[in-house]
Amino acid sequence: MLGNGTMDGKIVLNAEDLDGYLTDEDQLDLQRLEAMYRTAMASFVPVNEDAIISCFDEMGHTMQSVCAKHPRIKVYSFETEEGAHAEASRVISKLRDTKTSHAEFMYYSQRAYEMLFRLAYTDSHSDRKGHIIVQTPVDNPVQNYAVHKIPNVDDKIQNAVMCVMLRGALLPSMIMSKEIQEYSSAGYVTPFALFKISRDDTRQESDMRYILNLKNSFFNLDELDGKDWVFADPMNATGGSLVTVVKYLQSLGVTPKSIKFFNVISALKGSLRVCRALPNCTCYTLWMDPVLNEKAYIMPGLGDAGDRLNGRDNQEHPRNIIQLIADYGHNITGLYRSQLYKIEQLVLGSL
């Protein structure tokens, strides 16, 4: 269901439509976490570190037990061996920290998506291996080569299309596409689909709405039908943006083979809504947070990931997709040259 339908070339989804996907058991689980988080907040002012640690340990165990009931919710720290948890904790702590600089935020975002890629595509044991033969800089006494084995995941990635929910999702999507390219035996570069979607932040969590602006979206339906859709959004608060995009495409008769949704941080509520609303979607998140506040922001969260990655737009002169890419600078655009070429073909070919 798409809430209020269309208005002026825009698709709208309302929060009450999302809550309709949740079961009674889901609602009880969410209420338990909300009560736990209220207890934790009582220790924030003044700060009681021992009490905070105890509360977060309890919430972590509770979220792990809830996610265990939902096999399509994959949380890095719940799915991987204990030795990998410290890496995830360190990355998330740097991304949350108000002292983390813009350059550091981009660096740790890249690390986060590399970890999520491994979780989704390469961590499960497989006897199928690929080989990379590289020419090294050593040419004495003869030109030297080296051989490296990598998992053969061609069957998992060769059908992928990157679906980008602008604007904070742009760089993470490029990172995921680059990982796919690097693990593909043929150097496969994903097609891109770009969707201009936003929340109405003047509203409360209970009456939130999500607006898909078709005039500023760029996608090819033929490249989407029957493909594996990959979404990489730093934050999944409510799940509304993803559900709006997917339900709209399905209304056009486009059917995905599968959907993967990658998040650095997801609220439990957002992951539950997505999995209930989209039965063929698997959510991969580096870290699960327990609750949303009344404005539908994740708590404890990390702020506006889009602004921390891309900087704030001037409201009177917001950047378009090409300007946003240009702001990444030479180093980033050089690293993701193949991905940028695909995006430019899509956008400029539609103008």
N, C-alpha and C positions, 0 to 999 in steps of 0.2 A: 504494500500500500504506500502511496506517495503523498499522504497527508492532504494538503490543499491543492495538489495538482500543479498546474503551470500558471505563471503570471509573468507577463512581459518577457518571455523567453527564459524563464527560470522555473526550476523544479523544486518543490518544497516538501520536506518531511518534518513532521512534528514529533516531539518527545513522547507523547502518549502513544503514538503508533509503535515506537520502539519498545516501550514497557509492555505492550501487548504480547511481545514475543517471550517474555520471561515467565517461568512457571512459578507456582506457589513456593516450591522448594528453593528456587533461585532467590525469590524475595526474602525468604527467611534467612538464607545464607548472607545476603547483603545486609540485612538488619543486624545480624550478629556482628559483622565487621564494623558497621557504623557505631555500635555500642562500644566495641573495643577501642575504636579510634578516639571516641569522646573521652574515654578513660586515659588514653595516651596524652591527649591535649591538655589534660589537667596537670600534667607534669612538665609542660613546656614553659610555663611562667608561674613561679620561678623554675629554672631548669633543674630537674631531678634525673640525672643520667641513669642511675640504677633502675628507676621506675620506667624510664623510656625504653631502655634495653629490654626489660622484662615484657613490656607491652608489645613491642615490635616482634619479639620472639614468638609470643602467643599468636599474634596476627599472621606471622609467616607460616606457622604450622597449620593454622586454620585455612589460609588460602591454599596451601599445598593439598590439604584434604579435599577442599572444594574442587580444585582443578583436577584432582585424580578421578573425579566423576565425569569429567568432560575430556575425552581423549583428543579432541581437536583444539584444545588449549594447551600449547607447549610453552612452558616457562623455563628459560635457560637454567636457572638455579634449581629447578625442580627436576629437570630431565637429565642433567649431566652429572658426572661423578663429583664428589665433594672437592677434589683438588682444583676443579675449574671454577668453583664458586668465588674464590678470592679475586680472580681476574674480573668477574662480572661485578663484584662489589666495588672494586677499585674504579672501574670505568663509570659505573653509575654514580659513585660518590663525587667524582670529578665533574660529571655533567650536572649534578644537582647544585654544586657549590657556587655561591654567588661570586666568589673570587676567581672563578675560572674565566680566563680571557677568551676572546672570540676565536683566536687561532687554536687554543687548546680545545675549545668546544668542538670545532670542526675535526680536530685530530681524534678526540675520543668518540665522536659520532661515527667516524670511519671505522674505528676499532669495534664499536658496538655492532655495526652491520656486518662486518667480517665474521664476528662470532655467531650472529644469527644465521648467516649463510651456511656456516659449518653445521649448525644445529639442524637446519632443514634439509640439507643436501648431502653432506659428507660424513656425518658422525655415525650413522648406522653402518655396521660392518658389512662389507661386500668384498667378494673375491675378484670382482671386476676392477682391473687397474688400467690406467692409461700411462703413457710414457711421454715425457718431454725431453727432447734432445736439444741442448743449447750449445752454441759456439761460445767459448770463453775468450777473454782477452789474451790468454797465453798462447803464443805461436812458436815457441822454441822448445824442442828441436822441430816439432811439426805443429800445425794448428790443433789445439785441444778442444775436446767436446766433453760434455757431462750428460748423464742420464738421470732423470728423476721420475719416480713413480707418483702418480696422483690418482685419486678415485675416479673411475669412469662414470660420470653422471650425465652423459649426453642425453639419455632417455628421459631424464628429469627436467632438463633445461632447454632442450632444442625447440620446444613449443611455447616458450614463455613470451609474454608481452608485459612490459612495464606500464602500469597504470598509475599516473602521478596525480595526487590530489594537492594541487599547488597551495601554498608556495613553500612551506617548510618541508614538504615531501620531495622537492625537486632534487636536492643534493643527495639525500639518502637513496632515492631511486637510481640516480646515476651510479652510486657506489655499488648497489646490488647488481645493476646491469653489467658493470665492469667485472664483478666477481664471476658472473655467468660467462662472460667473454673469456676470462682467464682459465676457467675450468673446462670450457668447451674444446673438444679436439679440433673443431673447425673454426674456432675464434668467433662463435656466434654472437652477434650484437642484437639485442632485443629491439623490436619495434617499440615505440612509445605511444601512449594515449594520455592526453593532458586534460584534466578536469578542473575547472575553476569552481571550487566549492568552499563555502564559509558557513560559520555559525552566526546566529544573531545574538551577539554578546550583551545586548540590552535586556535579554530575558533571563529568567531563573532556570535552574536545572529541570524543574518540573514542567515548564512550558517552553523549553528550548525548541528552536527550529533550525533546519539546515537547508541552505539555498544553493542549488547547482545552477550556475550561470552558463547557459549554453552558448551565448554569444562569444564568450572568452574561453571556450573549451575547444580542443582540437583532437579528433580521433577518427580512425578509419574502422568502420564496422566490420569490413571483410577481414581485417587483421585481428579482430577480437573474437569472432565466432569460432567456437570449438577449441579455443586456445587456453593455456594455463595463465591466468591473470595473476600478476604479482603486484602487490601494493606495499610500499615502504613509507610509512608515516611515523615520525618520531614518537608521537603520542597517540594513544587511543583512549580518549576519555569516556565518551558515550557510545561510540560505534556508529553514530548517526551519519557521518560523512560517507563512510564506506557503504553502508546500507543504502543510502540515497543514490549513489552512483550505480551500484550493482542493480538495484531494483529498476532504475531508469533504463539501463541497457537491456535488461531482461524484457522490459515492456516493449522494446523495439524488436524483439524476437531474437536477440543475440544471447547465446548460451555458452558459458565457460565450461571447459573440461574440468577445471579445478580453480580454486582461488587460494592464494597464500597472502596473509596479511602480516607484515613485519613491523614491530614496534620496539623502540628502546624501552619505553615504559607504557604499561596499559593499566587502567583501572579494572578491577575485577568485573564491575558492572558492564563496562564496554566490551570486554571479551565475551561475557555471557550473552549479551544482546546480539553480537555479531554471529556467534555460533548457533544461536537459536533462529535468527532471521535468515541465515545463509547456510543451509545444510552441507554444501560442498566446499565450505571455507575452513581452513586451518589457520589459527592465530599463533604466531611465534613472537614471544616478547622476552626481552632480556631481563626485565624486572617487573613484578606485579606490585601495584600499589592498592591499598584497601578501599578507598572511598573517593567520592566527589564532594565538593562543597556546593553551596546553593547556586553558584554561577557555573556549575559543571566543569570546574577546574579540578585536576587530579591532586589529591593530597596524600603524602607530602609533596609529590610532583617535582618539577624542575623549572617552572615558569613557562613562558612562551618559546617553545623550541624553534619555531620559525623565525622569530625576531632574533634569537641568540645565534642562529646560523646565518641569517641573511641581513640583519639589521632591520630597523623599522622603515616602513614606507611613509612618505609624505602623503597625507590623506588627499590633498588637492592634486597631487601628481604621482599616483602609484605607478610602480615600475611594471612594464609588461614583461613577458617571458624572456625576450631577447635582452632587455636591459638587466634583468636579474642575473642571467648567465654571465653577462659582461662584468658584473660586479664581483663575480667569483675570482676574477683575476687570472693572469697568465698561467700560474702554476697549476691551478685547478682545471682550467679549460684545456691545458696541454695533457694532463693526466687522463681526462675523460673525453678526448677528442672524438673517438668513434661514437660515443653516446651523444655528444653535442651535434654531430653531423646528422644523426637520425632525428633529433628534436628539431633542428633547423629545417630539414626536409619537410617534416610534418607541418610546422607552423607556417613557413614561408610558402609552402605549396597550397595552403588553405586561404591565403590572403588575396 
